[in-house]
């Protein structure tokens, strides 16, 4: 049974995963357009468009005539990414330590 308590977090993690998959494709194949991103990732183009918008708002990519490209911010973000993911994983692991009598 999935409760609203966990459903929201799960949805956010899925969205983060999608954003990172899109960013990975931009880093590896820049410049790259929406249709190619959708084809490569098997993510619907409307979701690709949303992820691109989020990544652009974060300063990680920018639009160009031939497609999305990385920015100066991208490299430092990628350098810190493993640490950020480790922190999320530790937070999830800490949830296991909350023992509630059943």
C-alpha positions in Angstrom: 0.0 0.0 0.0 1.5 3.3 -1.1 0.4 6.3 1.0 0.5 9.9 0.2 3.4 10.1 2.7 5.7 8.1 0.4 4.0 8.7 -2.9 5.2 12.3 -3.2 8.8 11.4 -2.4 8.7 8.6 -4.9 7.4 10.9 -7.5 10.1 13.4 -6.8 12.8 10.8 -7.1 11.4 9.6 -10.4 11.4 13.1 -11.7 15.0 13.6 -10.5 16.0 10.5 -12.3 14.4 11.8 -15.5 16.1 15.1 -15.2 19.5 13.4 -14.7 18.9 11.1 -17.7 18.1 14.1 -19.9 21.2 16.0 -18.5 23.4 12.9 -19.2 22.2 12.9 -22.9 22.9 16.7 -23.2 26.4 16.3 -21.7 27.2 13.3 -24.0 25.5 14.5 -27.2 25.3 18.3 -27.1 23.8 20.0 -28.9 20.7 17.8 -28.8 17.1 18.6 -29.5 13.8 17.5 -27.9 13.0 14.8 -30.5 16.4 13.2 -30.3 16.3 13.3 -26.5 12.9 11.6 -26.5 14.1 9.0 -28.9 17.3 8.3 -27.0 15.7 8.2 -23.6 12.3 6.7 -24.5 10.8 9.5 -22.5 7.8 11.3 -24.0 8.6 14.6 -25.6 6.3 16.6 -23.2 8.3 15.2 -20.2 11.6 15.9 -22.0 10.5 19.5 -22.6 9.6 19.9 -18.9 13.0 18.4 -17.8 14.8 20.8 -20.2 12.9 23.7 -18.7 13.9 22.7 -15.1 17.5 22.1 -16.1 17.6 25.5 -17.8 16.1 27.2 -14.8 18.9 25.6 -12.7 21.5 27.0 -15.1 22.7 23.5 -16.1 21.8 23.8 -19.7 20.9 26.5 -22.2 19.0 26.5 -25.4 20.8 27.0 -28.7 19.6 26.9 -32.3 20.8 23.3 -32.8 19.6 22.1 -29.4 20.3 22.0 -25.7 23.9 22.6 -24.6 25.7 22.5 -21.2 26.8 25.7 -19.4 29.7 26.6 -17.2 27.7 25.5 -14.1 27.3 22.0 -15.4 30.8 20.8 -14.7 30.8 21.9 -11.0 27.3 20.4 -10.6 28.5 17.0 -12.0 31.5 17.2 -9.7 29.2 17.4 -6.7 26.5 15.1 -8.0 27.8 11.9 -6.4 27.9 13.5 -3.0 24.3 14.8 -3.4 23.1 11.3 -4.4 25.0 9.7 -1.4 23.2 12.2 0.9 19.8 11.2 -0.6 20.7 7.5 -0.2 21.8 8.1 3.4 18.5 9.9 4.2 16.6 6.9 2.7 18.7 4.5 4.6 18.0 6.4 7.9 14.3 5.7 7.3 15.0 2.0 7.8 16.3 2.8 11.3 13.0 4.1 12.5 11.5 1.1 14.1 7.8 1.2 14.8 6.1 -1.6 16.7 3.7 -3.6 14.6 
